[in-house]
Amino acid sequence: MAEKTLNVVGMHCPSCVMNVELTMKDLDGVDEAKASLDDNTVTVEYDPEKVTDDDLVGAVEEAGFKVE
């Protein structure tokens, strides 16, 4: 397993955090996703053989946010 933290632009409420976490967890190969409203980040534990950086960024964008 690998871990990566992404800077997320646009999260401003607990619903935003939940939306990012759920979208990330929907990716096959993501074990855990924890978003922080205070830091505007999401930290993801994932299998790098199944999930690429582009997949992670795409999930954040699918949730309606941008990655810095």
PDB file of N, H, CA, C and O in Angstrom:
ATOM      1  N   MET A   1       0.835  -1.185   0.000  1.00  0.00           N
ATOM      2  CA  MET A   1       0.000   0.000   0.000  1.00  0.00           C
ATOM      3  C   MET A   1       0.879   1.247   0.000  1.00  0.00           C
ATOM      4  O   MET A   1       1.982   1.259   0.548  1.00  0.00           O
ATOM      5  N   ALA A   2       0.362   2.280  -0.624  1.00  0.00           N
ATOM      6  H   ALA A   2      -0.533   2.270  -1.069  1.00  0.00           H
ATOM      7  CA  ALA A   2       1.041   3.572  -0.663  1.00  0.00           C
ATOM      8  C   ALA A   2       0.109   4.614  -0.059  1.00  0.00           C
ATOM      9  O   ALA A   2      -1.094   4.390   0.080  1.00  0.00           O
ATOM     10  N   GLU A   3       0.686   5.754   0.296  1.00  0.00           N
ATOM     11  H   GLU A   3       1.662   5.937   0.184  1.00  0.00           H
ATOM     12  CA  GLU A   3      -0.114   6.846   0.836  1.00  0.00           C
ATOM     13  C   GLU A   3       0.258   8.128   0.115  1.00  0.00           C
ATOM     14  O   GLU A   3       1.429   8.393  -0.154  1.00  0.00           O
ATOM     15  N   LYS A   4      -0.760   8.917  -0.192  1.00  0.00           N
ATOM     16  H   LYS A   4      -1.712   8.702   0.027  1.00  0.00           H
ATOM     17  CA  LYS A   4      -0.538  10.191  -0.885  1.00  0.00           C
ATOM     18  C   LYS A   4      -1.508  11.213  -0.318  1.00  0.00           C
ATOM     19  O   LYS A   4      -2.658  10.896  -0.013  1.00  0.00           O
ATOM     20  N   THR A   5      -1.026  12.449  -0.179  1.00  0.00           N
ATOM     21  H   THR A   5      -0.092  12.707  -0.427  1.00  0.00           H
ATOM     22  CA  THR A   5      -1.874  13.554   0.253  1.00  0.00           C
ATOM     23  C   THR A   5      -1.988  14.544  -0.887  1.00  0.00           C
ATOM     24  O   THR A   5      -0.983  14.982  -1.446  1.00  0.00           O
ATOM     25  N   LEU A   6      -3.222  14.893  -1.229  1.00  0.00           N
ATOM     26  H   LEU A   6      -4.039  14.537  -0.774  1.00  0.00           H
ATOM     27  CA  LEU A   6      -3.503  15.850  -2.297  1.00  0.00           C
ATOM     28  C   LEU A   6      -4.093  17.121  -1.702  1.00  0.00           C
ATOM     29  O   LEU A   6      -4.895  17.056  -0.770  1.00  0.00           O
ATOM     30  N   ASN A   7      -3.702  18.276  -2.234  1.00  0.00           N
ATOM     31  H   ASN A   7      -3.051  18.329  -2.991  1.00  0.00           H
ATOM     32  CA  ASN A   7      -4.305  19.551  -1.856  1.00  0.00           C
ATOM     33  C   ASN A   7      -5.562  19.750  -2.687  1.00  0.00           C
ATOM     34  O   ASN A   7      -5.512  19.751  -3.917  1.00  0.00           O
ATOM     35  N   VAL A   8      -6.684  19.917  -2.010  1.00  0.00           N
ATOM     36  H   VAL A   8      -6.725  19.916  -1.010  1.00  0.00           H
ATOM     37  CA  VAL A   8      -7.986  20.029  -2.668  1.00  0.00           C
ATOM     38  C   VAL A   8      -8.488  21.470  -2.572  1.00  0.00           C
ATOM     39  O   VAL A   8      -8.534  22.049  -1.486  1.00  0.00           O
ATOM     40  N   VAL A   9      -8.859  22.034  -3.706  1.00  0.00           N
ATOM     41  H   VAL A   9      -8.821  21.564  -4.588  1.00  0.00           H
ATOM     42  CA  VAL A   9      -9.365  23.402  -3.758  1.00  0.00           C
ATOM     43  C   VAL A   9     -10.893  23.366  -3.830  1.00  0.00           C
ATOM     44  O   VAL A   9     -11.467  22.675  -4.672  1.00  0.00           O
ATOM     45  N   GLY A  10     -11.540  24.113  -2.943  1.00  0.00           N
ATOM     46  H   GLY A  10     -11.074  24.674  -2.259  1.00  0.00           H
ATOM     47  CA  GLY A  10     -12.975  24.280  -3.040  1.00  0.00           C
ATOM     48  C   GLY A  10     -13.801  23.613  -1.957  1.00  0.00           C
ATOM     49  O   GLY A  10     -15.011  23.830  -1.899  1.00  0.00           O
ATOM     50  N   MET A  11     -13.192  22.808  -1.096  1.00  0.00           N
ATOM     51  H   MET A  11     -12.208  22.632  -1.144  1.00  0.00           H
ATOM     52  CA  MET A  11     -13.963  22.217  -0.008  1.00  0.00           C
ATOM     53  C   MET A  11     -14.267  23.306   1.018  1.00  0.00           C
ATOM     54  O   MET A  11     -13.370  24.032   1.446  1.00  0.00           O
ATOM     55  N   HIS A  12     -15.544  23.417   1.412  1.00  0.00           N
ATOM     56  H   HIS A  12     -16.273  22.828   1.064  1.00  0.00           H
ATOM     57  CA  HIS A  12     -15.882  24.461   2.376  1.00  0.00           C
ATOM     58  C   HIS A  12     -16.886  24.026   3.444  1.00  0.00           C
ATOM     59  O   HIS A  12     -17.311  24.839   4.265  1.00  0.00           O
ATOM     60  N   CYS A  13     -17.270  22.737   3.433  1.00  0.00           N
ATOM     61  H   CYS A  13     -16.925  22.076   2.766  1.00  0.00           H
ATOM     62  CA  CYS A  13     -18.236  22.271   4.435  1.00  0.00           C
ATOM     63  C   CYS A  13     -18.061  20.767   4.658  1.00  0.00           C
ATOM     64  O   CYS A  13     -17.386  20.099   3.874  1.00  0.00           O
ATOM     65  N   PRO A  14     -18.665  20.234   5.719  1.00  0.00           N
ATOM     66  CA  PRO A  14     -18.553  18.788   5.979  1.00  0.00           C
ATOM     67  C   PRO A  14     -19.098  17.919   4.845  1.00  0.00           C
ATOM     68  O   PRO A  14     -18.603  16.813   4.627  1.00  0.00           O
ATOM     69  N   SER A  15     -20.099  18.397   4.127  1.00  0.00           N
ATOM     70  H   SER A  15     -20.501  19.295   4.304  1.00  0.00           H
ATOM     71  CA  SER A  15     -20.620  17.630   2.992  1.00  0.00           C
ATOM     72  C   SER A  15     -19.580  17.508   1.886  1.00  0.00           C
ATOM     73  O   SER A  15     -19.484  16.473   1.228  1.00  0.00           O
ATOM     74  N   CYS A  16     -18.806  18.564   1.685  1.00  0.00           N
ATOM     75  H   CYS A  16     -18.885  19.406   2.219  1.00  0.00           H
ATOM     76  CA  CYS A  16     -17.723  18.524   0.691  1.00  0.00           C
ATOM     77  C   CYS A  16     -16.706  17.449   1.067  1.00  0.00           C
ATOM     78  O   CYS A  16     -16.267  16.672   0.219  1.00  0.00           O
ATOM     79  N   VAL A  17     -16.342  17.413   2.336  1.00  0.00           N
ATOM     80  H   VAL A  17     -16.699  18.044   3.025  1.00  0.00           H
ATOM     81  CA  VAL A  17     -15.376  16.425   2.826  1.00  0.00           C
ATOM     82  C   VAL A  17     -15.905  15.017   2.580  1.00  0.00           C
ATOM     83  O   VAL A  17     -15.185  14.160   2.068  1.00  0.00           O
ATOM     84  N   MET A  18     -17.155  14.782   2.941  1.00  0.00           N
ATOM     85  H   MET A  18     -17.740  15.478   3.357  1.00  0.00           H
ATOM     86  CA  MET A  18     -17.746  13.462   2.764  1.00  0.00           C
ATOM     87  C   MET A  18     -17.801  13.074   1.284  1.00  0.00           C
ATOM     88  O   MET A  18     -17.536  11.925   0.932  1.00  0.00           O
ATOM     89  N   ASN A  19     -18.143  14.024   0.428  1.00  0.00           N
ATOM     90  H   ASN A  19     -18.359  14.957   0.714  1.00  0.00           H
ATOM     91  CA  ASN A  19     -18.222  13.763  -1.001  1.00  0.00           C
ATOM     92  C   ASN A  19     -16.857  13.344  -1.558  1.00  0.00           C
ATOM     93  O   ASN A  19     -16.769  12.389  -2.330  1.00  0.00           O
ATOM     94  N   VAL A  20     -15.806  14.047  -1.174  1.00  0.00           N
ATOM     95  H   VAL A  20     -15.877  14.823  -0.547  1.00  0.00           H
ATOM     96  CA  VAL A  20     -14.452  13.701  -1.635  1.00  0.00           C
ATOM     97  C   VAL A  20     -14.066  12.314  -1.133  1.00  0.00           C
ATOM     98  O   VAL A  20     -13.572  11.489  -1.902  1.00  0.00           O
ATOM     99  N   GLU A  21     -14.290  12.054   0.153  1.00  0.00           N
ATOM    100  H   GLU A  21     -14.692  12.724   0.778  1.00  0.00           H
ATOM    101  CA  GLU A  21     -13.920  10.757   0.718  1.00  0.00           C
ATOM    102  C   GLU A  21     -14.659   9.615   0.027  1.00  0.00           C
ATOM    103  O   GLU A  21     -14.043   8.613  -0.335  1.00  0.00           O
ATOM    104  N   LEU A  22     -15.962   9.752  -0.157  1.00  0.00           N
ATOM    105  H   LEU A  22     -16.462  10.566   0.137  1.00  0.00           H
ATOM    106  CA  LEU A  22     -16.741   8.685  -0.775  1.00  0.00           C
ATOM    107  C   LEU A  22     -16.341   8.441  -2.227  1.00  0.00           C
ATOM    108  O   LEU A  22     -16.286   7.294  -2.671  1.00  0.00           O
ATOM    109  N   THR A  23     -16.064   9.506  -2.963  1.00  0.00           N
ATOM    110  H   THR A  23     -16.108  10.437  -2.602  1.00  0.00           H
ATOM    111  CA  THR A  23     -15.655   9.354  -4.365  1.00  0.00           C
ATOM    112  C   THR A  23     -14.298   8.659  -4.457  1.00  0.00           C
ATOM    113  O   THR A  23     -14.085   7.823  -5.335  1.00  0.00           O
ATOM    114  N   MET A  24     -13.385   9.001  -3.555  1.00  0.00           N
ATOM    115  H   MET A  24     -13.558   9.679  -2.841  1.00  0.00           H
ATOM    116  CA  MET A  24     -12.068   8.352  -3.554  1.00  0.00           C
ATOM    117  C   MET A  24     -12.201   6.871  -3.195  1.00  0.00           C
ATOM    118  O   MET A  24     -11.559   6.020  -3.810  1.00  0.00           O
ATOM    119  N   LYS A  25     -13.035   6.569  -2.197  1.00  0.00           N
ATOM    120  H   LYS A  25     -13.556   7.261  -1.697  1.00  0.00           H
ATOM    121  CA  LYS A  25     -13.197   5.183  -1.746  1.00  0.00           C
ATOM    122  C   LYS A  25     -13.870   4.314  -2.808  1.00  0.00           C
ATOM    123  O   LYS A  25     -13.759   3.089  -2.768  1.00  0.00           O
ATOM    124  N   ASP A  26     -14.563   4.939  -3.753  1.00  0.00           N
ATOM    125  H   ASP A  26     -14.653   5.934  -3.786  1.00  0.00           H
ATOM    126  CA  ASP A  26     -15.192   4.178  -4.835  1.00  0.00           C
ATOM    127  C   ASP A  26     -14.180   3.615  -5.829  1.00  0.00           C
ATOM    128  O   ASP A  26     -14.504   2.706  -6.593  1.00  0.00           O
ATOM    129  N   LEU A  27     -12.962   4.146  -5.824  1.00  0.00           N
ATOM    130  H   LEU A  27     -12.699   4.885  -5.203  1.00  0.00           H
ATOM    131  CA  LEU A  27     -11.933   3.640  -6.735  1.00  0.00           C
ATOM    132  C   LEU A  27     -11.482   2.257  -6.279  1.00  0.00           C
ATOM    133  O   LEU A  27     -11.183   2.052  -5.102  1.00  0.00           O
ATOM    134  N   ASP A  28     -11.433   1.315  -7.210  1.00  0.00           N
ATOM    135  H   ASP A  28     -11.675   1.482  -8.166  1.00  0.00           H
ATOM    136  CA  ASP A  28     -10.914  -0.015  -6.905  1.00  0.00           C
ATOM    137  C   ASP A  28      -9.431   0.112  -6.592  1.00  0.00           C
ATOM    138  O   ASP A  28      -8.654   0.574  -7.427  1.00  0.00           O
ATOM    139  N   GLY A  29      -9.040  -0.293  -5.404  1.00  0.00           N
ATOM    140  H   GLY A  29      -9.670  -0.669  -4.725  1.00  0.00           H
ATOM    141  CA  GLY A  29      -7.648  -0.200  -4.993  1.00  0.00           C
ATOM    142  C   GLY A  29      -7.419   0.841  -3.912  1.00  0.00           C
ATOM    143  O   GLY A  29      -6.335   0.897  -3.331  1.00  0.00           O
ATOM    144  N   VAL A  30      -8.423   1.669  -3.630  1.00  0.00           N
ATOM    145  H   VAL A  30      -9.303   1.624  -4.102  1.00  0.00           H
ATOM    146  CA  VAL A  30      -8.306   2.642  -2.535  1.00  0.00           C
ATOM    147  C   VAL A  30      -8.824   1.980  -1.272  1.00  0.00           C
ATOM    148  O   VAL A  30      -9.965   1.521  -1.214  1.00  0.00           O
ATOM    149  N   ASP A  31      -7.966   1.939  -0.261  1.00  0.00           N
ATOM    150  H   ASP A  31      -7.039   2.312  -0.308  1.00  0.00           H
ATOM    151  CA  ASP A  31      -8.317   1.308   1.006  1.00  0.00           C
ATOM    152  C   ASP A  31      -8.939   2.318   1.975  1.00  0.00           C
ATOM    153  O   ASP A  31      -9.884   1.993   2.694  1.00  0.00           O
ATOM    154  N   GLU A  32      -8.405   3.541   1.992  1.00  0.00           N
ATOM    155  H   GLU A  32      -7.636   3.805   1.408  1.00  0.00           H
ATOM    156  CA  GLU A  32      -8.884   4.554   2.930  1.00  0.00           C
ATOM    157  C   GLU A  32      -8.683   5.938   2.331  1.00  0.00           C
ATOM    158  O   GLU A  32      -7.704   6.184   1.627  1.00  0.00           O
ATOM    159  N   ALA A  33      -9.615   6.837   2.614  1.00  0.00           N
ATOM    160  H   ALA A  33     -10.410   6.637   3.186  1.00  0.00           H
ATOM    161  CA  ALA A  33      -9.502   8.234   2.193  1.00  0.00           C
ATOM    162  C   ALA A  33      -9.992   9.095   3.344  1.00  0.00           C
ATOM    163  O   ALA A  33     -11.093   8.891   3.858  1.00  0.00           O
ATOM    164  N   LYS A  34      -9.172  10.056   3.747  1.00  0.00           N
ATOM    165  H   LYS A  34      -8.279  10.221   3.330  1.00  0.00           H
ATOM    166  CA  LYS A  34      -9.519  10.936   4.862  1.00  0.00           C
ATOM    167  C   LYS A  34      -9.271  12.377   4.417  1.00  0.00           C
ATOM    168  O   LYS A  34      -8.130  12.794   4.215  1.00  0.00           O
ATOM    169  N   ALA A  35     -10.359  13.120   4.270  1.00  0.00           N
ATOM    170  H   ALA A  35     -11.286  12.781   4.434  1.00  0.00           H
ATOM    171  CA  ALA A  35     -10.254  14.522   3.863  1.00  0.00           C
ATOM    172  C   ALA A  35     -10.264  15.413   5.097  1.00  0.00           C
ATOM    173  O   ALA A  35     -10.874  15.083   6.114  1.00  0.00           O
ATOM    174  N   SER A  36      -9.579  16.544   4.991  1.00  0.00           N
ATOM    175  H   SER A  36      -9.084  16.812   4.165  1.00  0.00           H
ATOM    176  CA  SER A  36      -9.506  17.507   6.086  1.00  0.00           C
ATOM    177  C   SER A  36      -9.966  18.865   5.590  1.00  0.00           C
ATOM    178  O   SER A  36      -9.381  19.434   4.668  1.00  0.00           O
ATOM    179  N   LEU A  37     -11.010  19.373   6.205  1.00  0.00           N
ATOM    180  H   LEU A  37     -11.485  18.911   6.953  1.00  0.00           H
ATOM    181  CA  LEU A  37     -11.509  20.697   5.870  1.00  0.00           C
ATOM    182  C   LEU A  37     -10.539  21.772   6.348  1.00  0.00           C
ATOM    183  O   LEU A  37     -10.379  22.801   5.692  1.00  0.00           O
ATOM    184  N   ASP A  38      -9.895  21.538   7.485  1.00  0.00           N
ATOM    185  H   ASP A  38     -10.025  20.702   8.018  1.00  0.00           H
ATOM    186  CA  ASP A  38      -8.946  22.506   8.047  1.00  0.00           C
ATOM    187  C   ASP A  38      -7.735  22.696   7.145  1.00  0.00           C
ATOM    188  O   ASP A  38      -7.260  23.819   6.968  1.00  0.00           O
ATOM    189  N   ASP A  39      -7.228  21.596   6.568  1.00  0.00           N
ATOM    190  H   ASP A  39      -7.613  20.684   6.712  1.00  0.00           H
ATOM    191  CA  ASP A  39      -6.018  21.649   5.741  1.00  0.00           C
ATOM    192  C   ASP A  39      -6.313  21.698   4.249  1.00  0.00           C
ATOM    193  O   ASP A  39      -5.411  21.925   3.442  1.00  0.00           O
ATOM    194  N   ASN A  40      -7.588  21.484   3.874  1.00  0.00           N
ATOM    195  H   ASN A  40      -8.321  21.300   4.529  1.00  0.00           H
ATOM    196  CA  ASN A  40      -7.964  21.377   2.463  1.00  0.00           C
ATOM    197  C   ASN A  40      -7.146  20.312   1.745  1.00  0.00           C
ATOM    198  O   ASN A  40      -6.600  20.538   0.665  1.00  0.00           O
ATOM    199  N   THR A  41      -7.079  19.133   2.384  1.00  0.00           N
ATOM    200  H   THR A  41      -7.522  18.950   3.262  1.00  0.00           H
ATOM    201  CA  THR A  41      -6.340  18.011   1.812  1.00  0.00           C
ATOM    202  C   THR A  41      -7.181  16.742   1.890  1.00  0.00           C
ATOM    203  O   THR A  41      -8.166  16.663   2.624  1.00  0.00           O
ATOM    204  N   VAL A  42      -6.763  15.763   1.117  1.00  0.00           N
ATOM    205  H   VAL A  42      -5.963  15.826   0.520  1.00  0.00           H
ATOM    206  CA  VAL A  42      -7.279  14.403   1.275  1.00  0.00           C
ATOM    207  C   VAL A  42      -6.072  13.470   1.258  1.00  0.00           C
ATOM    208  O   VAL A  42      -5.226  13.548   0.367  1.00  0.00           O
ATOM    209  N   THR A  43      -6.004  12.597   2.240  1.00  0.00           N
ATOM    210  H   THR A  43      -6.692  12.534   2.964  1.00  0.00           H
ATOM    211  CA  THR A  43      -4.934  11.606   2.328  1.00  0.00           C
ATOM    212  C   THR A  43      -5.534  10.254   1.992  1.00  0.00           C
ATOM    213  O   THR A  43      -6.554   9.846   2.547  1.00  0.00           O
ATOM    214  N   VAL A  44      -4.874   9.570   1.066  1.00  0.00           N
ATOM    215  H   VAL A  44      -4.046   9.901   0.615  1.00  0.00           H
ATOM    216  CA  VAL A  44      -5.409   8.330   0.519  1.00  0.00           C
ATOM    217  C   VAL A  44      -4.413   7.201   0.712  1.00  0.00           C
ATOM    218  O   VAL A  44      -3.228   7.359   0.418  1.00  0.00           O
ATOM    219  N   GLU A  45      -4.887   6.056   1.205  1.00  0.00           N
ATOM    220  H   GLU A  45      -5.849   5.927   1.443  1.00  0.00           H
ATOM    221  CA  GLU A  45      -4.108   4.824   1.226  1.00  0.00           C
ATOM    222  C   GLU A  45      -4.613   3.981   0.064  1.00  0.00           C
ATOM    223  O   GLU A  45      -5.812   3.725  -0.046  1.00  0.00           O
ATOM    224  N   TYR A  46      -3.700   3.548  -0.805  1.00  0.00           N
ATOM    225  H   TYR A  46      -2.726   3.755  -0.715  1.00  0.00           H
ATOM    226  CA  TYR A  46      -4.132   2.867  -2.024  1.00  0.00           C
ATOM    227  C   TYR A  46      -3.075   1.883  -2.514  1.00  0.00           C
ATOM    228  O   TYR A  46      -1.917   1.915  -2.095  1.00  0.00           O
ATOM    229  N   ASP A  47      -3.511   1.017  -3.408  1.00  0.00           N
ATOM    230  H   ASP A  47      -4.451   0.991  -3.748  1.00  0.00           H
ATOM    231  CA  ASP A  47      -2.625   0.051  -4.055  1.00  0.00           C
ATOM    232  C   ASP A  47      -2.120   0.681  -5.352  1.00  0.00           C
ATOM    233  O   ASP A  47      -2.890   0.851  -6.297  1.00  0.00           O
ATOM    234  N   PRO A  48      -0.827   1.029  -5.406  1.00  0.00           N
ATOM    235  CA  PRO A  48      -0.310   1.702  -6.610  1.00  0.00           C
ATOM    236  C   PRO A  48      -0.312   0.826  -7.859  1.00  0.00           C
ATOM    237  O   PRO A  48      -0.100   1.332  -8.961  1.00  0.00           O
ATOM    238  N   GLU A  49      -0.544  -0.469  -7.709  1.00  0.00           N
ATOM    239  H   GLU A  49      -0.715  -0.880  -6.814  1.00  0.00           H
ATOM    240  CA  GLU A  49      -0.656  -1.336  -8.875  1.00  0.00           C
ATOM    241  C   GLU A  49      -2.041  -1.249  -9.500  1.00  0.00           C
ATOM    242  O   GLU A  49      -2.230  -1.655 -10.647  1.00  0.00           O
ATOM    243  N   LYS A  50      -3.020  -0.719  -8.748  1.00  0.00           N
ATOM    244  H   LYS A  50      -2.866  -0.390  -7.817  1.00  0.00           H
ATOM    245  CA  LYS A  50      -4.387  -0.603  -9.249  1.00  0.00           C
ATOM    246  C   LYS A  50      -4.807   0.837  -9.503  1.00  0.00           C
ATOM    247  O   LYS A  50      -5.673   1.095 -10.340  1.00  0.00           O
ATOM    248  N   VAL A  51      -4.194   1.786  -8.779  1.00  0.00           N
ATOM    249  H   VAL A  51      -3.491   1.577  -8.099  1.00  0.00           H
ATOM    250  CA  VAL A  51      -4.615   3.184  -8.826  1.00  0.00           C
ATOM    251  C   VAL A  51      -3.430   4.062  -9.198  1.00  0.00           C
ATOM    252  O   VAL A  51      -2.359   3.954  -8.600  1.00  0.00           O
ATOM    253  N   THR A  52      -3.619   4.934 -10.187  1.00  0.00           N
ATOM    254  H   THR A  52      -4.488   5.022 -10.674  1.00  0.00           H
ATOM    255  CA  THR A  52      -2.569   5.870 -10.588  1.00  0.00           C
ATOM    256  C   THR A  52      -2.842   7.248  -9.982  1.00  0.00           C
ATOM    257  O   THR A  52      -3.923   7.509  -9.453  1.00  0.00           O
ATOM    258  N   ASP A  53      -1.844   8.117 -10.070  1.00  0.00           N
ATOM    259  H   ASP A  53      -0.966   7.906 -10.499  1.00  0.00           H
ATOM    260  CA  ASP A  53      -2.038   9.500  -9.624  1.00  0.00           C
ATOM    261  C   ASP A  53      -3.171  10.164 -10.405  1.00  0.00           C
ATOM    262  O   ASP A  53      -3.951  10.933  -9.843  1.00  0.00           O
ATOM    263  N   ASP A  54      -3.257   9.863 -11.699  1.00  0.00           N
ATOM    264  H   ASP A  54      -2.623   9.238 -12.155  1.00  0.00           H
ATOM    265  CA  ASP A  54      -4.330  10.435 -12.522  1.00  0.00           C
ATOM    266  C   ASP A  54      -5.704   9.962 -12.045  1.00  0.00           C
ATOM    267  O   ASP A  54      -6.674  10.720 -12.093  1.00  0.00           O
ATOM    268  N   ASP A  55      -5.789   8.716 -11.585  1.00  0.00           N
ATOM    269  H   ASP A  55      -5.001   8.101 -11.545  1.00  0.00           H
ATOM    270  CA  ASP A  55      -7.049   8.203 -11.043  1.00  0.00           C
ATOM    271  C   ASP A  55      -7.461   8.992  -9.800  1.00  0.00           C
ATOM    272  O   ASP A  55      -8.630   9.338  -9.631  1.00  0.00           O
ATOM    273  N   LEU A  56      -6.486   9.270  -8.933  1.00  0.00           N
ATOM    274  H   LEU A  56      -5.536   8.988  -9.069  1.00  0.00           H
ATOM    275  CA  LEU A  56      -6.771  10.001  -7.700  1.00  0.00           C
ATOM    276  C   LEU A  56      -7.240  11.423  -8.009  1.00  0.00           C
ATOM    277  O   LEU A  56      -8.228  11.894  -7.446  1.00  0.00           O
ATOM    278  N   VAL A  57      -6.532  12.091  -8.895  1.00  0.00           N
ATOM    279  H   VAL A  57      -5.730  11.708  -9.352  1.00  0.00           H
ATOM    280  CA  VAL A  57      -6.911  13.455  -9.287  1.00  0.00           C
ATOM    281  C   VAL A  57      -8.284  13.436  -9.958  1.00  0.00           C
ATOM    282  O   VAL A  57      -9.112  14.311  -9.705  1.00  0.00           O
ATOM    283  N   GLY A  58      -8.524  12.448 -10.805  1.00  0.00           N
ATOM    284  H   GLY A  58      -7.851  11.737 -11.010  1.00  0.00           H
ATOM    285  CA  GLY A  58      -9.801  12.334 -11.487  1.00  0.00           C
ATOM    286  C   GLY A  58     -10.961  12.155 -10.514  1.00  0.00           C
ATOM    287  O   GLY A  58     -12.046  12.691 -10.737  1.00  0.00           O
ATOM    288  N   ALA A  59     -10.739  11.405  -9.435  1.00  0.00           N
ATOM    289  H   ALA A  59      -9.858  10.969  -9.253  1.00  0.00           H
ATOM    290  CA  ALA A  59     -11.790  11.204  -8.439  1.00  0.00           C
ATOM    291  C   ALA A  59     -12.121  12.506  -7.726  1.00  0.00           C
ATOM    292  O   ALA A  59     -13.290  12.795  -7.469  1.00  0.00           O
ATOM    293  N   VAL A  60     -11.095  13.297  -7.405  1.00  0.00           N
ATOM    294  H   VAL A  60     -10.146  13.063  -7.613  1.00  0.00           H
ATOM    295  CA  VAL A  60     -11.335  14.602  -6.768  1.00  0.00           C
ATOM    296  C   VAL A  60     -12.128  15.496  -7.720  1.00  0.00           C
ATOM    297  O   VAL A  60     -13.071  16.172  -7.310  1.00  0.00           O
ATOM    298  N   GLU A  61     -11.740  15.491  -8.980  1.00  0.00           N
ATOM    299  H   GLU A  61     -10.973  14.942  -9.313  1.00  0.00           H
ATOM    300  CA  GLU A  61     -12.442  16.322  -9.969  1.00  0.00           C
ATOM    301  C   GLU A  61     -13.873  15.819 -10.173  1.00  0.00           C
ATOM    302  O   GLU A  61     -14.787  16.623 -10.359  1.00  0.00           O
ATOM    303  N   GLU A  62     -14.074  14.510 -10.141  1.00  0.00           N
ATOM    304  H   GLU A  62     -13.332  13.858  -9.989  1.00  0.00           H
ATOM    305  CA  GLU A  62     -15.417  13.946 -10.265  1.00  0.00           C
ATOM    306  C   GLU A  62     -16.313  14.393  -9.108  1.00  0.00           C
ATOM    307  O   GLU A  62     -17.521  14.562  -9.270  1.00  0.00           O
ATOM    308  N   ALA A  63     -15.696  14.580  -7.939  1.00  0.00           N
ATOM    309  H   ALA A  63     -14.714  14.442  -7.807  1.00  0.00           H
ATOM    310  CA  ALA A  63     -16.444  15.044  -6.763  1.00  0.00           C
ATOM    311  C   ALA A  63     -16.756  16.532  -6.849  1.00  0.00           C
ATOM    312  O   ALA A  63     -17.507  17.057  -6.029  1.00  0.00           O
ATOM    313  N   GLY A  64     -16.178  17.217  -7.844  1.00  0.00           N
ATOM    314  H   GLY A  64     -15.568  16.790  -8.511  1.00  0.00           H
ATOM    315  CA  GLY A  64     -16.490  18.627  -8.065  1.00  0.00           C
ATOM    316  C   GLY A  64     -15.443  19.610  -7.565  1.00  0.00           C
ATOM    317  O   GLY A  64     -15.722  20.798  -7.402  1.00  0.00           O
ATOM    318  N   PHE A  65     -14.220  19.101  -7.321  1.00  0.00           N
ATOM    319  H   PHE A  65     -13.994  18.136  -7.453  1.00  0.00           H
ATOM    320  CA  PHE A  65     -13.168  19.961  -6.784  1.00  0.00           C
ATOM    321  C   PHE A  65     -11.922  19.878  -7.656  1.00  0.00           C
ATOM    322  O   PHE A  65     -11.862  19.082  -8.592  1.00  0.00           O
ATOM    323  N   LYS A  66     -10.947  20.691  -7.348  1.00  0.00           N
ATOM    324  H   LYS A  66     -10.996  21.338  -6.587  1.00  0.00           H
ATOM    325  CA  LYS A  66      -9.684  20.696  -8.093  1.00  0.00           C
ATOM    326  C   LYS A  66      -8.541  20.323  -7.171  1.00  0.00           C
ATOM    327  O   LYS A  66      -8.613  20.509  -5.956  1.00  0.00           O
ATOM    328  N   VAL A  67      -7.478  19.790  -7.772  1.00  0.00           N
ATOM    329  H   VAL A  67      -7.419  19.638  -8.759  1.00  0.00           H
ATOM    330  CA  VAL A  67      -6.256  19.454  -7.037  1.00  0.00           C
ATOM    331  C   VAL A  67      -5.209  20.487  -7.372  1.00  0.00           C
ATOM    332  O   VAL A  67      -4.996  20.806  -8.542  1.00  0.00           O
ATOM    333  N   GLU A  68      -4.557  21.011  -6.358  1.00  0.00           N
ATOM    334  H   GLU A  68      -4.730  20.752  -5.408  1.00  0.00           H
ATOM    335  CA  GLU A  68      -3.466  21.985  -6.559  1.00  0.00           C
ATOM    336  C   GLU A  68      -2.148  21.271  -6.620  1.00  0.00           C
ATOM    337  O   GLU A  68      -1.108  21.909  -6.783  1.00  0.00           O
TER     338      GLU A  68
END
